[in-house]
Amino acid sequence: MNKVLALVVLILALEARINAQTAAQQFDTAQFADHLEFANWLIEYEYFTQMGSEKYIHQPEENVPLWYSYNQNSNWFIVGGKGDNESFGIIHHQQSDSLYQISDFKGSYDTSMIQGMGMALTQAEKQFQLVRDTSNLFYNSFAYQNSDKTISIWYLPALQPSGQAIYGCEWEYVFEKNGKTLIRKNSVITKITGIWIGQPRELWLNFRDTDKPTVGSLYFTLSNRDYFTRLRIDTQISYSTTTRENSGEYSWSHKMK
């Protein structure tokens, strides 16, 4: 190979390497959009589940059911029930109208889906109890039917009775569609941090052990952004910042490190 040809090959190889490195460092906007959409869904889920359960908040503790919600045809439904290793019994089934009023639901529904989600939540609660006992934190649970009909049960830190908001840990338990068999467990545990909600200020979230914003980081941001002037998710390779505009709307910007 002559010197000119060798030099051309070397230049092309360097260009390919630089292009590959640049592509690898591009922010994953598609995944971010998916996580952000799901985090918004979690916020809605939390609101309606709380609305439904509060109607029965004064029941004796031993009679308190497990609560979850599901969205069907753009309508929210809330289910309260109890289960064991083989079945899940529905105690309350509610629906929300366009004015966010909660009432008892008397219509037809997909029994297998309702049973499956209840069973999955029942099984996940048993497994997650160890985390509750050892972390001494309060968590919110979320039940979600995936596109392949498997069921994910998510656990994310709730606003604590002390007034602190917590971030840095999240769990997902994935079950088969009948809710009885655990397929896998996913978790992201970084530095668990408590933030006092009070005077508005800028807040940096330490997610430098991850390379992309997680579902939990976006859930925390959406839940608490009204309390801060600006929130920034600091990951290993990027910054994602949400800011409130003068119009009251929020915008996102991303920057690679």
C-alpha positions as CSV (number, residue, x, y, z in Angstrom):
1,M,0.0,0.0,0.0
2,N,1.5,3.4,-1.0
3,K,1.9,6.2,1.5
4,V,-0.9,8.3,0.0
5,L,-3.4,5.4,0.1
6,A,-2.4,4.6,3.7
7,L,-2.9,8.2,4.8
8,V,-6.4,8.2,3.2
9,V,-7.3,5.0,5.0
10,L,-6.0,6.4,8.3
11,I,-8.0,9.7,7.9
12,L,-11.2,7.7,7.0
13,A,-10.7,5.5,10.1
14,L,-10.2,8.5,12.4
15,E,-13.3,10.2,10.9
16,A,-15.4,7.0,11.5
17,R,-14.2,6.8,15.1
18,I,-15.0,10.5,15.7
19,N,-18.4,10.1,14.2
20,A,-19.1,7.0,16.3
21,Q,-18.1,8.8,19.4
22,T,-20.2,11.8,18.6
23,A,-23.3,9.6,17.9
24,A,-22.7,7.8,21.1
25,Q,-22.7,11.1,23.0
26,Q,-26.0,12.4,21.4
27,F,-28.8,12.8,23.9
28,D,-31.4,10.0,23.6
29,T,-34.5,12.2,23.0
30,A,-36.7,9.3,22.0
31,Q,-36.2,7.5,25.3
32,F,-36.5,10.7,27.3
33,A,-39.8,11.5,25.6
34,D,-41.1,7.9,26.5
35,H,-39.9,8.2,30.1
36,L,-41.5,11.7,30.4
37,E,-44.8,10.5,29.0
38,F,-44.8,7.6,31.5
39,A,-43.9,9.9,34.4
40,N,-46.9,12.1,33.5
41,W,-49.0,9.0,33.5
42,L,-47.7,8.1,37.0
43,I,-48.7,11.6,38.3
44,E,-52.2,11.1,37.0
45,Y,-52.4,7.6,38.4
46,E,-51.3,8.8,41.8
47,Y,-54.0,11.5,41.8
48,F,-56.9,9.3,40.9
49,T,-55.8,6.4,43.2
50,Q,-55.6,8.8,46.1
51,M,-59.0,10.3,45.2
52,G,-60.6,6.9,45.2
53,S,-59.0,5.5,48.3
54,E,-59.8,8.6,50.4
55,K,-63.5,7.8,50.2
56,Y,-62.8,4.8,52.5
57,I,-59.9,6.3,54.5
58,H,-61.6,5.7,57.9
59,Q,-61.9,2.0,57.6
60,P,-60.2,-0.2,60.3
61,E,-56.6,-0.9,59.2
62,E,-57.2,-4.7,58.8
63,N,-59.9,-4.0,56.3
64,V,-57.9,-1.5,54.1
65,P,-57.7,-2.9,50.6
66,L,-54.9,-2.6,48.1
67,W,-55.6,0.2,45.7
68,Y,-54.7,0.7,42.0
69,S,-56.0,2.5,39.0
70,Y,-56.1,1.9,35.3
71,N,-56.9,4.1,32.3
72,Q,-59.2,2.9,29.6
73,N,-60.6,4.9,26.7
74,S,-59.2,8.1,28.3
75,N,-61.1,7.4,31.5
76,W,-59.7,6.6,34.9
77,F,-61.0,3.7,37.0
78,I,-60.0,2.9,40.6
79,V,-60.0,-0.6,42.1
80,G,-59.7,-1.6,45.7
81,G,-59.4,-5.2,46.7
82,K,-57.6,-8.0,48.5
83,G,-55.8,-11.0,47.2
84,D,-53.8,-14.1,48.0
85,N,-51.6,-16.4,46.0
86,E,-54.4,-17.6,43.8
87,S,-57.0,-14.9,43.4
88,F,-57.8,-11.2,43.9
89,G,-61.2,-10.1,45.1
90,I,-62.6,-6.7,44.1
91,I,-64.1,-4.7,47.0
92,H,-64.5,-1.3,45.4
93,H,-64.6,-0.4,41.7
94,Q,-64.9,3.3,40.9
95,Q,-64.7,5.7,37.9
96,S,-63.9,9.3,37.4
97,D,-65.9,11.6,35.2
98,S,-64.8,14.7,33.2
99,L,-65.0,16.8,36.3
100,Y,-62.8,14.5,38.3
101,Q,-65.8,13.3,40.4
102,I,-65.4,9.8,41.7
103,S,-68.4,7.4,41.7
104,D,-69.1,3.7,41.9
105,F,-68.6,1.9,38.6
106,K,-71.4,-0.4,37.6
107,G,-70.5,-1.2,34.0
108,S,-68.7,-4.2,32.4
109,Y,-64.9,-4.6,32.5
110,D,-62.1,-6.9,31.5
111,T,-62.1,-9.4,34.4
112,S,-58.8,-11.0,33.5
113,M,-57.0,-7.7,33.4
114,I,-58.5,-6.5,36.7
115,Q,-57.6,-9.8,38.4
116,G,-54.1,-9.9,36.8
117,M,-53.3,-6.4,38.0
118,G,-54.6,-7.1,41.5
119,M,-52.7,-10.3,41.7
120,A,-49.4,-8.7,40.5
121,L,-49.8,-5.9,43.1
122,T,-50.5,-8.5,45.8
123,Q,-47.4,-10.5,44.9
124,A,-45.2,-7.4,44.6
125,E,-46.3,-6.0,47.9
126,K,-45.1,-9.2,49.7
127,Q,-41.7,-8.9,48.0
128,F,-41.3,-5.2,48.5
129,Q,-42.2,-5.4,52.3
130,L,-38.5,-6.0,53.1
131,V,-37.5,-2.7,51.4
132,R,-40.2,-0.9,53.4
133,D,-39.0,-2.4,56.6
134,T,-35.4,-1.7,56.1
135,S,-35.5,1.8,54.4
136,N,-38.0,3.4,56.9
137,L,-39.5,5.4,54.0
138,F,-43.0,5.7,52.6
139,Y,-43.5,4.6,49.0
140,N,-46.2,4.9,46.3
141,S,-47.1,1.9,44.2
142,F,-48.2,1.9,40.6
143,A,-49.7,-0.9,38.5
144,Y,-49.3,-0.7,34.7
145,Q,-50.2,-3.1,31.9
146,N,-47.5,-3.1,29.3
147,S,-48.1,-3.3,25.6
148,D,-47.3,-7.1,25.6
149,K,-49.9,-7.6,28.4
150,T,-47.3,-8.2,31.1
151,I,-47.9,-6.1,34.3
152,S,-45.4,-3.8,35.9
153,I,-45.6,-2.8,39.5
154,W,-43.5,0.3,40.2
155,Y,-42.4,1.6,43.6
156,L,-41.3,5.2,44.0
157,P,-40.7,7.3,47.2
158,A,-43.7,9.3,48.3
159,L,-43.7,12.7,50.0
160,Q,-42.7,11.8,53.5
161,P,-44.7,12.8,56.6
162,S,-41.7,14.9,57.6
163,G,-42.3,17.1,54.5
164,Q,-39.2,15.8,52.7
165,A,-39.4,14.7,49.0
166,I,-37.1,11.7,48.3
167,Y,-35.2,10.6,45.2
168,G,-32.5,8.1,44.3
169,C,-34.4,4.8,44.3
170,E,-36.9,3.1,42.1
171,W,-38.1,-0.5,41.6
172,E,-40.1,-2.2,38.9
173,Y,-41.5,-5.8,39.3
174,V,-42.6,-7.3,36.0
175,F,-45.2,-10.1,36.1
176,E,-46.9,-12.3,33.5
177,K,-50.4,-11.1,32.5
178,N,-52.1,-13.3,35.1
179,G,-50.1,-11.5,37.8
180,K,-48.9,-14.7,39.5
181,T,-45.4,-15.2,38.0
182,L,-42.6,-12.7,38.4
183,I,-40.6,-12.4,35.2
184,R,-37.9,-9.9,36.4
185,K,-37.2,-7.1,38.8
186,N,-35.5,-3.9,37.7
187,S,-34.1,-1.3,40.1
188,V,-32.2,1.9,40.1
189,I,-30.6,2.9,43.4
190,T,-28.2,5.8,43.4
191,K,-27.7,8.1,46.4
192,I,-31.0,8.3,48.3
193,T,-31.5,12.0,49.0
194,G,-34.1,13.9,51.0
195,I,-35.1,17.4,49.9
196,W,-37.0,19.8,52.1
197,I,-39.9,21.5,50.3
198,G,-39.9,25.2,51.1
199,Q,-38.4,28.4,49.7
200,P,-38.2,28.3,45.9
201,R,-34.6,27.6,44.7
202,E,-32.7,25.9,42.0
203,L,-32.2,22.1,42.6
204,W,-29.7,19.7,41.1
205,L,-30.6,16.1,41.3
206,N,-27.6,13.7,41.6
207,F,-28.1,10.9,39.1
208,R,-24.4,10.7,38.1
209,D,-24.4,6.9,38.6
210,T,-26.7,6.6,35.6
211,D,-26.2,7.7,32.0
212,K,-29.7,8.9,31.2
213,P,-32.6,10.4,33.2
214,T,-34.6,7.6,34.8
215,V,-38.4,7.2,35.2
216,G,-37.9,8.0,38.9
217,S,-35.9,11.2,38.3
218,L,-38.6,12.5,36.0
219,Y,-41.4,11.5,38.3
220,F,-39.7,13.4,41.1
221,T,-39.2,16.4,38.9
222,L,-42.8,16.5,37.7
223,S,-44.1,16.0,41.2
224,N,-42.1,18.8,42.8
225,R,-41.1,21.3,40.0
226,D,-43.7,23.9,41.2
227,Y,-41.7,24.3,44.4
228,F,-38.4,25.1,42.7
229,T,-37.3,27.8,40.2
230,R,-35.4,25.3,38.1
231,L,-34.7,21.6,38.4
232,R,-31.7,19.9,36.8
233,I,-31.1,16.1,36.4
234,D,-27.3,15.6,36.5
235,T,-26.4,12.2,34.9
236,Q,-23.1,10.7,34.0
237,I,-23.1,12.1,30.5
238,S,-25.7,14.9,30.3
239,Y,-27.7,17.6,32.1
240,S,-31.5,17.8,31.6
241,T,-33.1,21.0,32.9
242,T,-36.7,22.0,33.2
243,T,-37.6,25.7,33.7
244,R,-40.9,27.4,34.2
245,E,-41.5,30.1,31.5
246,N,-43.3,33.4,32.1
247,S,-46.4,31.8,30.5
248,G,-46.5,29.2,33.3
249,E,-45.5,26.4,30.9
250,Y,-42.4,24.2,31.5
251,S,-39.7,23.6,29.0
252,W,-36.8,21.1,28.8
253,S,-33.3,21.5,27.6
254,H,-30.5,19.0,27.4
255,K,-26.7,19.4,27.3
256,M,-24.1,16.7,26.9
257,K,-21.0,16.9,29.2
